[in-house]
Amino acid sequence: MKKTVNVIGILAILILLLMIFGRKNLSTEILINAPVDKVWKEFTDFNEYPKWNPFIKSLSGEVKVGNTIHVVIQPSGGTSWNFNPVITQVKDNDILQWEGRMFLPGIFTGRHTFQVVRIDNNKTKFIQKEDYKGALVLFVNLNPTLEGFKSMNAVLKKRSER
């Protein structure tokens, strides 16, 4: 009985440590030769995503702070994944951010941020990043997701510059 209690205690401590220290960050950016408002318009035309976006296959729901939306992503070379994040920030021609999680808080949470930054009248920096935390984060290969970010950025650049 005492041995079982000790094992459970050690497992609980390990899980707690994974929850606290399990963190990873992905970040990409691309320069787009187009004004901020044009890049933002292309980026936020969510109905068109199935036609062009190689990473976010669909995004539906009202994009408003506090709302839950439905997103389908397909990491590079992987299978599609459905999730329902909550919008945490949105400001036209500036930022869109959501937070999604798998199961319960502390297991696997991702905060995804898209930002457009005006460089000059015809140049915009598009930033896409995700901050992950939770017990499972250290065990997940995020390289396909990073490649998905990059492929989306490249196609957004092409669409915005046409």
C-alpha positions in Angstrom: 0.0 0.0 0.0 2.8 2.4 1.0 4.7 1.6 -2.2 1.6 2.3 -4.3 1.2 5.7 -2.6 4.9 6.5 -3.3 4.6 5.6 -7.0 1.4 7.7 -7.3 3.1 10.6 -5.6 6.2 10.4 -7.9 3.9 10.2 -11.0 1.9 13.2 -9.8 5.1 15.2 -9.3 6.4 14.2 -12.8 3.2 15.2 -14.4 3.2 18.5 -12.6 6.7 19.2 -13.7 5.8 18.4 -17.3 2.8 20.8 -17.0 5.1 23.6 -15.7 8.1 23.1 -17.9 6.5 21.7 -21.0 6.9 24.7 -23.4 7.7 25.1 -27.1 7.5 28.1 -29.4 7.2 28.3 -33.2 7.6 31.5 -35.1 7.7 32.5 -38.8 7.6 35.7 -40.7 7.6 36.8 -44.3 7.9 40.2 -46.0 5.0 40.8 -48.4 5.2 43.5 -51.1 1.7 44.8 -50.5 -0.1 47.3 -48.1 -1.2 46.1 -44.7 -4.9 46.4 -45.5 -4.5 44.2 -48.6 -2.6 41.5 -46.7 -5.2 41.6 -43.9 -8.1 41.3 -46.4 -6.5 38.2 -48.0 -5.7 36.7 -44.7 -9.1 37.2 -43.2 -11.1 36.0 -46.2 -11.7 32.7 -44.3 -14.3 31.5 -46.8 -11.6 31.2 -49.4 -9.2 29.1 -47.3 -10.3 25.8 -48.7 -9.3 27.0 -52.2 -5.8 28.2 -51.3 -4.6 27.7 -47.8 -2.3 24.6 -47.6 -2.2 24.7 -43.8 -5.6 26.0 -42.4 -8.0 24.0 -44.5 -11.1 25.8 -43.0 -12.0 28.4 -40.4 -15.6 29.0 -39.5 -17.5 31.0 -36.9 -17.7 34.6 -35.9 -14.1 35.9 -35.3 -14.8 38.0 -32.2 -13.0 38.1 -28.8 -14.5 35.4 -26.6 -16.1 33.4 -29.4 -15.3 29.8 -30.2 -14.5 29.1 -33.8 -14.0 25.8 -35.7 -10.6 25.3 -37.4 -9.3 22.4 -39.5 -5.5 22.4 -40.0 -3.3 20.0 -41.9 0.3 20.1 -41.0 2.8 19.5 -43.8 2.7 15.8 -44.8 0.2 15.0 -42.0 -3.5 14.3 -41.5 -6.0 17.0 -40.8 -6.9 17.9 -37.3 -10.1 19.6 -36.1 -10.2 21.9 -33.0 -12.3 24.7 -31.5 -10.1 27.5 -30.2 -11.4 30.7 -28.4 -10.5 34.1 -29.9 -8.4 36.0 -27.4 -7.5 39.0 -29.6 -8.6 40.5 -32.8 -7.9 44.0 -34.2 -8.3 44.8 -37.9 -5.1 45.3 -39.9 -3.1 44.2 -36.8 -3.6 40.9 -34.9 -5.7 37.8 -34.7 -5.0 35.4 -31.8 -6.7 32.3 -30.5 -6.1 29.7 -27.9 -7.0 26.0 -28.2 -6.3 23.0 -26.0 -6.4 19.3 -26.0 -8.5 17.8 -23.3 -8.0 19.7 -20.0 -5.9 22.7 -19.2 -2.3 21.8 -18.6 -2.2 18.8 -21.0 -1.6 20.6 -24.4 -2.5 24.3 -25.0 -1.5 26.4 -28.0 -1.8 30.1 -28.4 -1.7 31.0 -32.1 -1.0 34.6 -33.2 -1.2 36.1 -36.6 0.1 39.7 -37.0 0.5 42.1 -39.8 3.1 44.9 -39.4 3.3 47.8 -41.7 6.9 48.3 -42.9 6.0 51.1 -45.4 3.1 51.9 -47.7 3.7 48.8 -49.9 5.5 46.4 -47.6 4.1 44.3 -44.8 5.6 41.8 -42.4 3.3 38.8 -41.8 4.1 37.0 -38.5 2.7 33.7 -37.5 3.6 32.1 -34.3 2.4 29.6 -31.7 3.3 29.2 -28.0 2.6 25.8 -26.6 2.5 24.7 -23.0 1.5 21.5 -21.2 2.4 18.1 -20.1 2.4 16.6 -23.6 4.3 19.4 -25.4 7.7 17.9 -24.9 6.6 14.7 -26.7 5.1 16.3 -29.8 7.1 16.8 -33.1 6.1 20.3 -34.2 8.3 20.4 -37.4 5.3 19.6 -39.7 3.3 22.4 -38.1 6.2 24.8 -38.7 6.4 23.7 -42.3 2.6 24.3 -42.5 3.1 27.9 -41.2 5.8 28.5 -43.8 3.7 27.1 -46.7 0.7 29.2 -45.7 2.9 32.4 -45.5 4.3 31.8 -48.9 0.9 31.4 -50.6 -0.5 34.4 -48.7 2.5 36.4 -50.0 1.7 35.3 -53.6 -2.0 36.1 -53.2 -1.4 39.5 -51.6 1.2 40.6 -54.2 -0.9 39.8 -57.3 
